[in-house]
């Protein structure tokens, strides 16, 4: 058995079993207390009365977590009657006190309204009265050396009700706060996941639709005079659509626990991405300076995906706003960082240089990885996108 098994919260069935055992122990203690012979000369009650009293006080403890209010009231009334009629002698009051402490601890943990304070006050008064009453009726304040004093009898109700109820309330409040924090964390995680999916869908759909629209326009213009070029445009549209469907399926597969793991795009997929963009009117060239071997061996998949999406969004903007243009994509993987630079010499309309969803998405991706991002017009004309992401270094002995 490891440490996690020792500190984990018990399941409802385990708690019920534990409470049932506890109820049996408390019932036995109350039975022993009820079997005590009164010290003031009163005759002992029949055995069945002692057994019934012990059962009424002890057995409700088994369901204290399910009905905390009812159990607290039942145990209080049964204990008060038993002490008041001296079925359990005053000197044996610690017996039912065990049941009362357990009942009011659970009561305090579950109570969250003003009614609980009224119930606690009434139960405290009733328990104290059950000890003080016989003394007053007997006409003396000290019934014997073994019995509690008048002062302790008055305090009895408060001592067995208030401390466990306060402790239970504090622990219940702590649990409620922890549950609230856990729910807040879950909601924030769900929001972040929705934002991540929104970014992924935007990058996939925006890139795909841009290429499809561009090639469809080309095909429409040359359909009559150059059917071969129109056919090429349709082939690019088909290839682009299939690639987008595959990416969407991969993204959705990551949300299902019962499907095989599907790797997301990374550095190894950049050449295909650039080739697709080049077929849509922009002249895109790619330079990747990185360690040799599979990228998965030395760069986290999340960083590779961020690099891929930044390049994808950047070349999509080139195709959409600046084609035909010359575009240079440069990815340099260092020991601790990866730098992405996408520059072009195209001319954009003024609206295209403003911050849009694509630039916001790239900036958010970089921020998630603790990197830096810059995008804007170049002094010599065109547009540039630069991002710097921190990554783990390559394997020892690898050259960058």
C-alpha positions as CSV (number, residue, x, y, z in Angstrom):
1,X,0.0,0.0,0.0
2,X,1.5,3.3,-1.0
3,X,1.1,6.8,0.4
4,X,-1.5,7.9,-2.0
5,X,-3.8,5.0,-0.9
6,X,-3.3,6.1,2.7
7,X,-4.3,9.8,2.2
8,X,-7.0,9.4,-0.4
9,X,-10.6,10.2,0.5
10,X,-12.7,7.2,1.3
11,X,-15.5,6.1,-1.0
12,X,-19.1,6.4,0.2
13,X,-19.3,2.6,0.7
14,X,-16.1,2.7,2.8
15,X,-17.4,5.6,4.9
16,X,-20.6,3.7,5.5
17,X,-18.7,0.6,6.6
18,X,-16.5,2.7,8.9
19,X,-19.5,4.5,10.4
20,X,-21.3,1.1,11.0
21,X,-18.3,-0.2,12.9
22,X,-18.2,3.0,14.9
23,X,-21.9,2.8,15.7
24,X,-21.4,-0.7,17.0
25,X,-18.6,0.4,19.3
26,X,-20.6,3.4,20.5
27,X,-23.6,1.1,21.1
28,X,-21.4,-1.2,23.2
29,X,-20.1,1.7,25.3
30,X,-23.6,3.0,25.9
31,X,-24.8,-0.5,26.8
32,X,-22.0,-0.7,29.4
33,X,-23.0,2.8,30.7
34,X,-26.7,1.8,30.9
35,X,-25.8,-1.4,32.8
36,X,-24.2,0.6,35.6
37,X,-26.2,0.5,38.9
38,X,-27.4,3.9,40.1
39,X,-25.5,5.2,43.1
40,X,-28.5,6.9,44.7
41,X,-30.3,3.7,45.7
42,X,-32.7,3.7,42.8
43,X,-33.5,0.2,41.4
44,X,-31.7,-0.8,38.2
45,X,-33.8,-0.8,35.0
46,X,-34.6,-4.1,33.2
47,X,-31.9,-5.4,30.8
48,X,-34.1,-4.8,27.7
49,X,-34.4,-1.1,28.7
50,X,-30.6,-0.8,28.8
51,X,-30.3,-2.5,25.4
52,X,-33.0,-0.4,23.8
53,X,-31.4,2.8,25.2
54,X,-27.9,1.8,23.9
55,X,-29.4,1.0,20.4
56,X,-31.3,4.3,20.2
57,X,-28.2,6.3,21.1
58,X,-25.5,4.3,19.2
59,X,-27.1,3.0,16.0
60,X,-28.0,6.4,14.4
61,X,-24.2,7.0,14.2
62,X,-24.1,4.6,11.2
63,X,-26.1,7.0,9.1
64,X,-24.8,10.3,10.5
65,X,-23.3,11.4,7.1
66,X,-26.6,10.9,5.2
67,X,-29.0,12.5,7.7
68,X,-26.8,14.7,10.0
69,X,-29.7,16.8,11.3
70,X,-31.9,13.9,12.1
71,X,-29.1,11.9,13.7
72,X,-28.0,14.8,15.9
73,X,-31.6,15.4,17.1
74,X,-32.3,11.7,17.6
75,X,-29.1,11.1,19.6
76,X,-29.7,14.2,21.7
77,X,-33.3,13.2,22.6
78,X,-32.3,9.6,23.4
79,X,-29.4,10.7,25.5
80,X,-31.5,13.3,27.4
81,X,-34.2,10.8,28.1
82,X,-31.7,8.2,29.3
83,X,-29.9,10.6,31.5
84,X,-33.0,12.4,32.8
85,X,-34.7,9.1,33.8
86,X,-31.3,7.8,35.0
87,X,-31.4,4.8,32.7
88,X,-27.8,5.9,32.3
89,X,-26.5,7.2,35.6
90,X,-25.1,10.7,35.6
91,X,-21.6,9.5,36.4
92,X,-21.8,7.3,33.2
93,X,-22.6,10.3,31.0
94,X,-19.3,10.0,29.0
95,X,-20.9,7.0,27.4
96,X,-23.6,8.8,25.4
97,X,-21.1,11.8,25.1
98,X,-19.2,9.7,22.6
99,X,-22.2,9.4,20.3
100,X,-23.0,13.1,20.8
101,X,-19.5,14.2,19.8
102,X,-19.6,12.2,16.6
103,X,-23.2,13.3,15.7
104,X,-22.5,17.0,16.2
105,X,-19.2,16.9,14.4
106,X,-21.0,15.6,11.3
107,X,-23.8,18.1,12.0
108,X,-21.4,21.0,12.1
109,X,-19.7,19.9,8.9
110,X,-23.0,19.8,7.0
111,X,-24.7,22.8,8.6
112,X,-24.7,26.0,6.6
113,X,-27.8,27.9,7.8
114,X,-29.1,29.8,10.8
115,X,-31.4,26.9,11.7
116,X,-28.3,24.9,12.8
117,X,-27.5,27.3,15.6
118,X,-31.0,27.1,16.9
119,X,-30.8,23.3,16.9
120,X,-27.4,23.3,18.6
121,X,-28.6,25.7,21.3
122,X,-31.8,23.6,21.9
123,X,-29.8,20.4,22.1
124,X,-27.3,21.9,24.5
125,X,-30.1,23.1,26.8
126,X,-31.9,19.8,26.7
127,X,-28.7,17.8,27.6
128,X,-27.8,20.1,30.5
129,X,-31.4,19.9,31.7
130,X,-31.3,16.1,31.7
131,X,-28.5,16.2,34.3
132,X,-29.6,19.2,36.3
133,X,-33.3,18.2,36.4
134,X,-32.9,15.1,38.6
135,X,-30.7,17.0,41.0
136,X,-33.3,19.8,41.4
137,X,-36.1,17.3,41.8
138,X,-34.2,15.4,44.4
139,X,-33.8,18.6,46.4
140,X,-30.0,18.7,46.5
141,X,-27.2,20.0,44.3
142,X,-24.7,17.2,44.9
143,X,-26.1,13.7,44.4
144,X,-23.0,11.9,45.4
145,X,-19.3,11.7,45.1
146,X,-19.4,9.8,41.8
147,X,-21.9,12.1,40.1
148,X,-20.9,15.3,38.3
149,X,-21.3,18.5,40.2
150,X,-24.1,21.0,39.5
151,X,-21.6,23.2,37.7
152,X,-20.4,20.4,35.3
153,X,-24.0,19.3,34.8
154,X,-24.9,22.8,33.5
155,X,-21.9,22.9,31.2
156,X,-22.4,19.3,29.9
157,X,-24.6,20.2,27.0
158,X,-22.3,22.9,25.7
159,X,-19.2,20.8,26.1
160,X,-20.5,17.9,24.1
161,X,-22.2,20.0,21.4
162,X,-20.3,23.2,20.8
163,X,-16.7,22.1,20.3
164,X,-17.4,19.2,17.9
165,X,-19.9,21.3,16.0
166,X,-17.4,24.2,15.6
167,X,-14.7,21.8,14.5
168,X,-17.0,20.2,12.0
169,X,-18.1,23.6,10.7
170,X,-14.5,24.7,10.2
171,X,-13.6,21.5,8.4
172,X,-16.8,21.6,6.3
173,X,-16.1,25.2,5.3
174,X,-12.5,24.2,4.3
175,X,-13.9,21.4,2.2
176,X,-16.4,23.8,0.5
177,X,-13.6,26.3,-0.3
178,X,-11.4,23.5,-1.7
179,X,-14.3,22.3,-3.8
180,X,-15.0,25.8,-5.0
181,X,-11.3,26.3,-6.0
182,X,-11.3,22.9,-7.8
183,X,-14.4,23.9,-9.7
184,X,-12.8,27.2,-10.6
185,X,-9.7,25.4,-11.8
186,X,-11.8,23.1,-13.8
187,X,-13.7,26.0,-15.4
188,X,-10.5,27.8,-16.2
189,X,-9.1,24.6,-17.8
190,X,-12.2,24.2,-19.9
191,X,-12.0,27.9,-21.0
192,X,-8.3,27.4,-21.9
193,X,-9.1,24.2,-23.8
194,X,-11.9,26.0,-25.8
195,X,-9.5,28.8,-26.6
196,X,-6.9,26.3,-27.7
197,X,-9.4,24.5,-29.9
198,X,-10.6,27.9,-31.3
199,X,-7.0,28.8,-32.2
200,X,-6.4,25.4,-33.9
201,X,-9.7,25.6,-35.9
202,X,-8.9,29.2,-36.9
203,X,-5.5,28.2,-38.1
204,X,-6.6,25.2,-40.0
205,X,-9.7,26.6,-41.5
206,X,-8.3,30.1,-42.3
207,X,-5.3,28.6,-44.0
208,X,-7.3,26.1,-46.0
209,X,-10.0,28.4,-47.1
210,X,-7.5,31.0,-48.2
211,X,-5.7,28.5,-50.4
212,X,-9.0,27.1,-51.8
213,X,-10.3,30.6,-52.6
214,X,-7.1,31.6,-54.3
215,X,-6.9,28.4,-56.4
216,X,-10.7,28.5,-57.2
217,X,-10.3,32.1,-58.5
218,X,-7.4,31.1,-60.6
219,X,-9.3,28.1,-62.0
220,X,-12.3,30.2,-62.7
221,X,-10.3,32.7,-64.7
222,X,-8.4,30.2,-66.8
223,X,-11.0,27.5,-67.1
224,X,-11.8,28.2,-70.8
225,X,-8.4,29.2,-72.2
226,X,-6.2,26.8,-70.1
227,X,-8.1,23.8,-68.9
228,X,-4.9,22.1,-67.7
229,X,-4.1,24.9,-65.3
230,X,-7.7,24.9,-64.1
231,X,-7.4,21.1,-63.5
232,X,-4.2,21.8,-61.5
233,X,-6.1,24.3,-59.4
234,X,-8.8,21.8,-58.7
235,X,-6.2,19.2,-57.7
236,X,-4.6,21.7,-55.2
237,X,-8.1,22.4,-53.8
238,X,-8.7,18.7,-53.4
239,X,-5.3,18.2,-51.7
240,X,-5.8,21.2,-49.5
241,X,-9.2,20.1,-48.4
242,X,-8.1,16.5,-47.6
243,X,-5.2,17.9,-45.6
244,X,-7.5,20.1,-43.6
245,X,-9.9,17.3,-42.9
246,X,-7.0,15.1,-41.7
247,X,-5.8,17.9,-39.3
248,X,-9.3,18.4,-38.0
249,X,-9.6,14.7,-37.4
250,X,-6.3,14.6,-35.6
251,X,-7.3,17.5,-33.4
252,X,-10.6,15.9,-32.5
253,X,-8.9,12.6,-31.8
254,X,-6.9,14.3,-29.0
255,X,-10.2,14.9,-27.2
256,X,-11.1,11.2,-27.2
257,X,-9.6,8.8,-24.7
258,X,-10.5,5.7,-26.7
259,X,-8.7,6.6,-29.9
260,X,-5.0,6.0,-30.8
261,X,-2.7,9.0,-30.3
262,X,-2.4,11.1,-33.5
263,X,0.6,13.4,-33.6
264,X,0.0,17.0,-34.4
265,X,1.9,18.9,-37.1
266,X,5.5,19.9,-36.4
267,X,8.8,20.8,-38.0
268,X,8.9,17.8,-40.2
269,X,5.6,19.0,-41.8
270,X,6.9,22.5,-42.7
271,X,8.1,21.5,-46.3
272,X,4.7,20.3,-47.3
273,X,3.1,23.4,-45.8
274,X,5.5,25.7,-47.8
275,X,4.9,23.7,-51.0
276,X,1.1,24.1,-50.6
277,X,1.5,27.8,-50.1
278,X,3.8,28.1,-53.1
279,X,1.2,26.5,-55.3
280,X,-1.2,29.3,-54.4
281,X,0.5,32.3,-56.0
282,X,3.3,33.1,-53.5
283,X,6.9,32.1,-54.0
284,X,7.8,30.7,-50.6
285,X,11.2,29.3,-49.7
286,X,12.0,27.5,-46.4
287,X,15.2,27.3,-44.4
288,X,15.4,25.2,-41.3
289,X,18.5,25.1,-39.2
290,X,18.1,22.4,-36.6
291,X,19.8,19.3,-35.1
292,X,19.8,16.2,-37.2
293,X,17.3,13.4,-36.5
294,X,13.6,13.3,-35.8
295,X,12.3,16.6,-34.3
296,X,10.4,14.7,-31.7
297,X,13.7,13.5,-30.1
298,X,14.8,17.0,-29.0
299,X,11.8,19.4,-29.2
300,X,8.5,19.2,-27.2
301,X,5.5,18.5,-29.5
302,X,3.7,21.6,-28.1
303,X,6.6,23.8,-29.3
304,X,6.7,22.1,-32.7
305,X,2.9,22.7,-33.1
306,X,3.4,26.4,-32.1
307,X,6.2,26.8,-34.7
308,X,4.0,25.1,-37.4
309,X,1.0,27.2,-36.7
310,X,3.0,30.5,-36.7
311,X,4.5,29.6,-40.0
312,X,1.1,28.5,-41.3
313,X,-0.7,31.7,-40.3
314,X,2.2,33.8,-41.6
315,X,2.3,32.3,-45.1
316,X,-1.5,32.2,-45.2
317,X,-1.4,36.0,-44.7
318,X,1.1,36.3,-47.5
319,X,-1.1,34.3,-49.9
320,X,-4.2,36.2,-48.9
321,X,-2.9,39.8,-48.8
322,X,0.4,40.0,-50.6
323,X,0.5,37.4,-53.5
324,X,2.2,37.3,-55.8
325,X,5.2,38.0,-53.5
326,X,8.5,36.5,-52.6
327,X,8.4,35.0,-49.0
328,X,11.2,33.6,-47.0
329,X,10.6,31.3,-44.0
330,X,13.5,30.8,-41.6
331,X,13.4,28.5,-38.6
332,X,16.6,28.4,-36.4
333,X,16.7,25.9,-33.6
334,X,19.2,26.8,-30.9
335,X,20.3,25.1,-27.7
336,X,17.5,26.8,-25.7
337,X,15.4,28.7,-28.2
338,X,13.8,28.4,-31.6
339,X,13.5,31.5,-33.7
340,X,10.9,31.8,-36.5
341,X,11.1,34.6,-39.1
342,X,8.7,35.0,-42.0
343,X,9.4,38.0,-44.3
344,X,7.9,39.0,-47.7
345,X,8.3,41.8,-50.2
346,X,4.6,42.1,-51.1
347,X,2.4,45.1,-50.9
348,X,-0.6,44.8,-48.6
349,X,-3.7,47.0,-48.4
350,X,-3.8,49.2,-45.3
351,X,-6.5,47.1,-43.6
352,X,-4.3,43.9,-43.9
353,X,-1.6,45.4,-41.7
354,X,-3.9,45.9,-38.7
355,X,-4.0,43.4,-35.9
356,X,-6.4,40.6,-36.8
357,X,-7.4,37.3,-35.3
358,X,-4.4,35.6,-37.0
359,X,-1.9,37.9,-35.4
360,X,-3.6,37.7,-32.1
361,X,-3.6,34.0,-32.2
362,X,0.1,33.9,-33.0
363,X,0.8,36.3,-30.2
364,X,-1.2,34.2,-27.7
365,X,0.7,31.0,-28.8
366,X,4.0,32.6,-28.2
367,X,2.9,34.0,-24.8
368,X,1.8,30.6,-23.7
369,X,5.4,29.4,-24.2
370,X,6.9,32.4,-22.5
371,X,8.4,33.7,-25.8
372,X,8.5,37.0,-27.6
373,X,6.5,38.0,-30.7
374,X,6.8,40.9,-33.2
375,X,4.9,41.6,-36.4
376,X,4.7,44.6,-38.7
377,X,5.6,46.3,-41.9
378,X,9.3,46.3,-43.0
379,X,11.2,49.5,-43.6
380,X,12.1,48.4,-47.2
381,X,8.6,47.2,-48.0
382,X,6.7,44.0,-47.3
383,X,5.9,42.5,-43.9
384,X,7.7,40.5,-41.3
385,X,6.8,38.1,-38.5
386,X,9.3,37.2,-35.8
387,X,8.9,34.9,-32.9
388,X,11.3,33.5,-30.3
389,X,10.2,30.4,-28.3
390,X,12.1,28.7,-25.5
391,X,12.7,25.0,-25.9
392,X,14.7,22.2,-24.4
393,X,18.2,21.7,-25.9
394,X,19.1,19.0,-28.4
395,X,20.7,15.7,-27.3
396,X,24.3,16.0,-26.1
397,X,26.7,15.9,-29.0
398,X,24.1,17.3,-31.5
399,X,25.2,20.2,-33.7
400,X,22.9,23.1,-34.3
